[in-house]
Amino acid sequence: MLRSLFVCALAAHVAWAASGPKEAMAVIQVKSSTFKDGAAIPAKHAYKGEGQNVSPEIAWEGAPPKTGEFALICDDPDAPRPTPWVHWVVYNIPAGTAAIPEGGLKGVLEGRNDFGEKGWGGPMPPKGHGVHHYHFTVYALEGKHPMAPGLSKDELLAAIRDRVVATGKLIGTYERR
């Protein structure tokens, strides 16, 4: 019994050592000229009927040199459902890009949001539901790999899972009265 325990412990140590040291994930600084971190997103960017449904400017810096492309996801974890409401899925953003301008960026792919559309779907929480928080997460990805158009958030996250070398987040708020 003791010998079996020793063999198992040795095997686990060998497997751990073979995997090598884990590199710490870099952090990207994400910001916007439209709103400050933790502040309200202007009504102009809210969904149809509430605003003009224009995506805000999102910028970032500090990506590692091995970044081959970027992806961005915006979601609302305060939505009254078990999973965050997805507002924006953007990917195949070239490595030299440091921002998505207001209204979007040409030449990138946009996935499906939870409004059932491609592209930006602005804030539109239920009236009287309080302040919602919109998480804009930027992912720096190693290498450049073609991905299908129209991916959902979950499909994109599965596709990039092993390629993320840095992340950063900006949070904006919105409340309907």
C-alpha positions as CSV (number, residue, x, y, z in Angstrom):
1,M,0.0,0.0,0.0
2,L,2.7,2.4,0.9
3,R,4.6,1.5,-2.2
4,S,1.5,2.2,-4.4
5,L,1.1,5.6,-2.7
6,F,4.8,6.4,-3.3
7,V,4.5,5.4,-7.0
8,C,1.4,7.6,-7.5
9,A,3.1,10.6,-5.8
10,L,6.2,10.1,-8.0
11,A,4.1,9.9,-11.2
12,A,2.2,13.1,-10.2
13,H,5.5,14.9,-9.6
14,V,7.0,13.8,-12.9
15,A,3.8,14.9,-14.8
16,W,3.9,18.3,-13.1
17,A,7.6,18.8,-13.7
18,A,7.2,17.8,-17.4
19,S,4.6,20.4,-17.9
20,G,7.1,23.1,-17.1
21,P,6.6,26.4,-15.3
22,K,3.4,28.2,-16.0
23,E,3.9,31.7,-17.5
24,A,1.9,34.4,-15.7
25,M,-0.8,35.9,-17.8
26,A,-0.1,39.5,-18.9
27,V,-2.7,42.2,-18.2
28,I,-3.9,44.7,-20.9
29,Q,-5.1,48.1,-19.9
30,V,-8.5,48.7,-21.4
31,K,-10.1,52.2,-21.6
32,S,-12.6,54.3,-23.5
33,S,-12.9,57.9,-24.5
34,T,-16.7,57.4,-24.2
35,F,-16.9,56.5,-20.5
36,K,-14.5,55.9,-17.6
37,D,-14.1,52.6,-15.8
38,G,-17.0,52.1,-13.5
39,A,-18.9,55.0,-14.9
40,A,-22.2,55.3,-16.9
41,I,-22.2,54.5,-20.6
42,P,-24.0,57.4,-22.4
43,A,-27.6,56.7,-23.5
44,K,-26.5,57.2,-27.2
45,H,-25.0,53.7,-27.0
46,A,-28.1,52.0,-25.6
47,Y,-30.1,49.5,-27.7
48,K,-32.7,50.5,-30.3
49,G,-35.7,52.4,-28.8
50,E,-33.6,53.6,-25.8
51,G,-30.6,55.0,-27.7
52,Q,-28.9,54.9,-31.1
53,N,-27.3,51.5,-30.6
54,V,-23.8,52.8,-31.6
55,S,-20.9,50.8,-30.2
56,P,-18.6,52.8,-27.9
57,E,-14.9,53.4,-28.6
58,I,-12.8,50.8,-26.8
59,A,-9.0,51.1,-26.6
60,W,-6.2,49.0,-25.1
61,E,-2.5,48.9,-24.5
62,G,0.1,46.7,-23.0
63,A,-0.3,43.5,-25.1
64,P,2.6,41.1,-25.2
65,P,4.9,41.1,-28.3
66,K,3.7,37.6,-29.2
67,T,0.1,38.8,-29.8
68,G,-1.1,37.8,-33.2
69,E,-4.6,39.1,-32.9
70,F,-7.3,40.3,-30.5
71,A,-10.8,39.5,-29.5
72,L,-13.4,41.4,-27.5
73,I,-16.5,40.4,-25.6
74,C,-19.0,42.6,-23.8
75,D,-21.5,41.1,-21.5
76,D,-23.8,42.0,-18.6
77,P,-23.7,39.6,-15.6
78,D,-26.5,41.6,-13.9
79,A,-29.1,40.3,-16.5
80,P,-32.0,38.5,-14.8
81,R,-31.0,35.1,-16.1
82,P,-28.5,32.4,-15.1
83,T,-25.8,33.5,-17.6
84,P,-24.6,37.0,-18.6
85,W,-26.4,38.7,-21.5
86,V,-24.0,39.0,-24.4
87,H,-23.9,42.4,-26.1
88,W,-20.9,42.2,-28.4
89,V,-18.5,39.5,-29.8
90,V,-15.7,40.9,-32.0
91,Y,-12.7,38.9,-33.2
92,N,-10.0,38.6,-35.9
93,I,-8.8,42.0,-34.8
94,P,-5.3,42.5,-36.2
95,A,-2.4,42.6,-33.8
96,G,-1.4,46.2,-34.6
97,T,-4.9,47.5,-33.6
98,A,-5.1,49.5,-30.4
99,A,-8.8,50.5,-30.5
100,I,-12.2,49.9,-31.9
101,P,-13.6,53.3,-32.8
102,E,-17.1,54.3,-32.0
103,G,-19.4,52.6,-34.4
104,G,-17.1,49.6,-35.0
105,L,-14.1,48.6,-37.0
106,K,-14.0,47.4,-40.6
107,G,-12.3,44.2,-41.5
108,V,-13.0,42.3,-38.3
109,L,-15.6,39.6,-37.6
110,E,-18.5,40.2,-35.3
111,G,-20.4,37.3,-33.7
112,R,-23.9,36.9,-32.4
113,N,-25.2,38.8,-29.4
114,D,-28.1,37.7,-27.3
115,F,-30.4,40.0,-29.2
116,G,-30.0,37.4,-32.0
117,E,-28.0,39.8,-34.2
118,K,-24.4,40.2,-35.3
119,G,-22.5,43.2,-33.9
120,W,-23.1,45.6,-31.1
121,G,-26.4,45.3,-29.1
122,G,-26.3,48.2,-26.6
123,P,-27.5,48.3,-23.0
124,M,-31.2,47.7,-22.5
125,P,-31.8,46.3,-19.0
126,P,-35.3,45.8,-17.7
127,K,-36.9,49.1,-16.4
128,G,-36.5,49.4,-12.7
129,H,-33.9,46.6,-12.5
130,G,-31.2,48.9,-11.2
131,V,-27.7,49.5,-12.4
132,H,-26.3,46.9,-14.7
133,H,-22.5,46.4,-15.3
134,Y,-21.2,45.9,-18.8
135,H,-17.9,44.0,-18.9
136,F,-15.7,44.8,-22.0
137,T,-13.0,42.1,-22.0
138,V,-10.2,42.3,-24.5
139,Y,-8.2,39.1,-25.2
140,A,-4.7,39.2,-26.7
141,L,-4.2,35.9,-28.7
142,E,-1.1,34.1,-29.7
143,G,-0.7,33.6,-33.4
144,K,-3.4,34.3,-36.0
145,H,-5.9,31.6,-36.8
146,P,-8.9,31.9,-39.1
147,M,-12.2,31.6,-37.4
148,A,-15.7,31.2,-38.8
149,P,-17.9,34.3,-39.0
150,G,-20.8,34.7,-36.6
151,L,-19.5,32.9,-33.5
152,S,-21.3,33.1,-30.2
153,K,-19.5,34.1,-27.1
154,D,-19.2,30.4,-26.0
155,E,-18.0,29.3,-29.4
156,L,-15.3,32.1,-29.5
157,L,-14.1,31.3,-26.0
158,A,-13.8,27.6,-26.9
159,A,-11.8,28.6,-30.1
160,I,-9.4,30.9,-28.3
161,R,-9.1,29.0,-25.0
162,D,-5.4,27.8,-25.5
163,R,-4.3,31.0,-27.3
164,V,-4.9,33.7,-24.7
165,V,-1.7,35.5,-23.6
166,A,-3.2,38.5,-21.9
167,T,-6.6,40.0,-20.9
168,G,-8.0,43.2,-19.7
169,K,-11.3,44.6,-18.7
170,L,-13.3,47.8,-18.7
171,I,-16.6,48.0,-16.9
172,G,-19.3,50.5,-17.8
173,T,-22.7,50.9,-16.2
174,Y,-26.2,51.6,-17.5
175,E,-29.6,52.0,-15.8
176,R,-33.1,52.4,-17.3
177,R,-35.5,54.4,-15.3
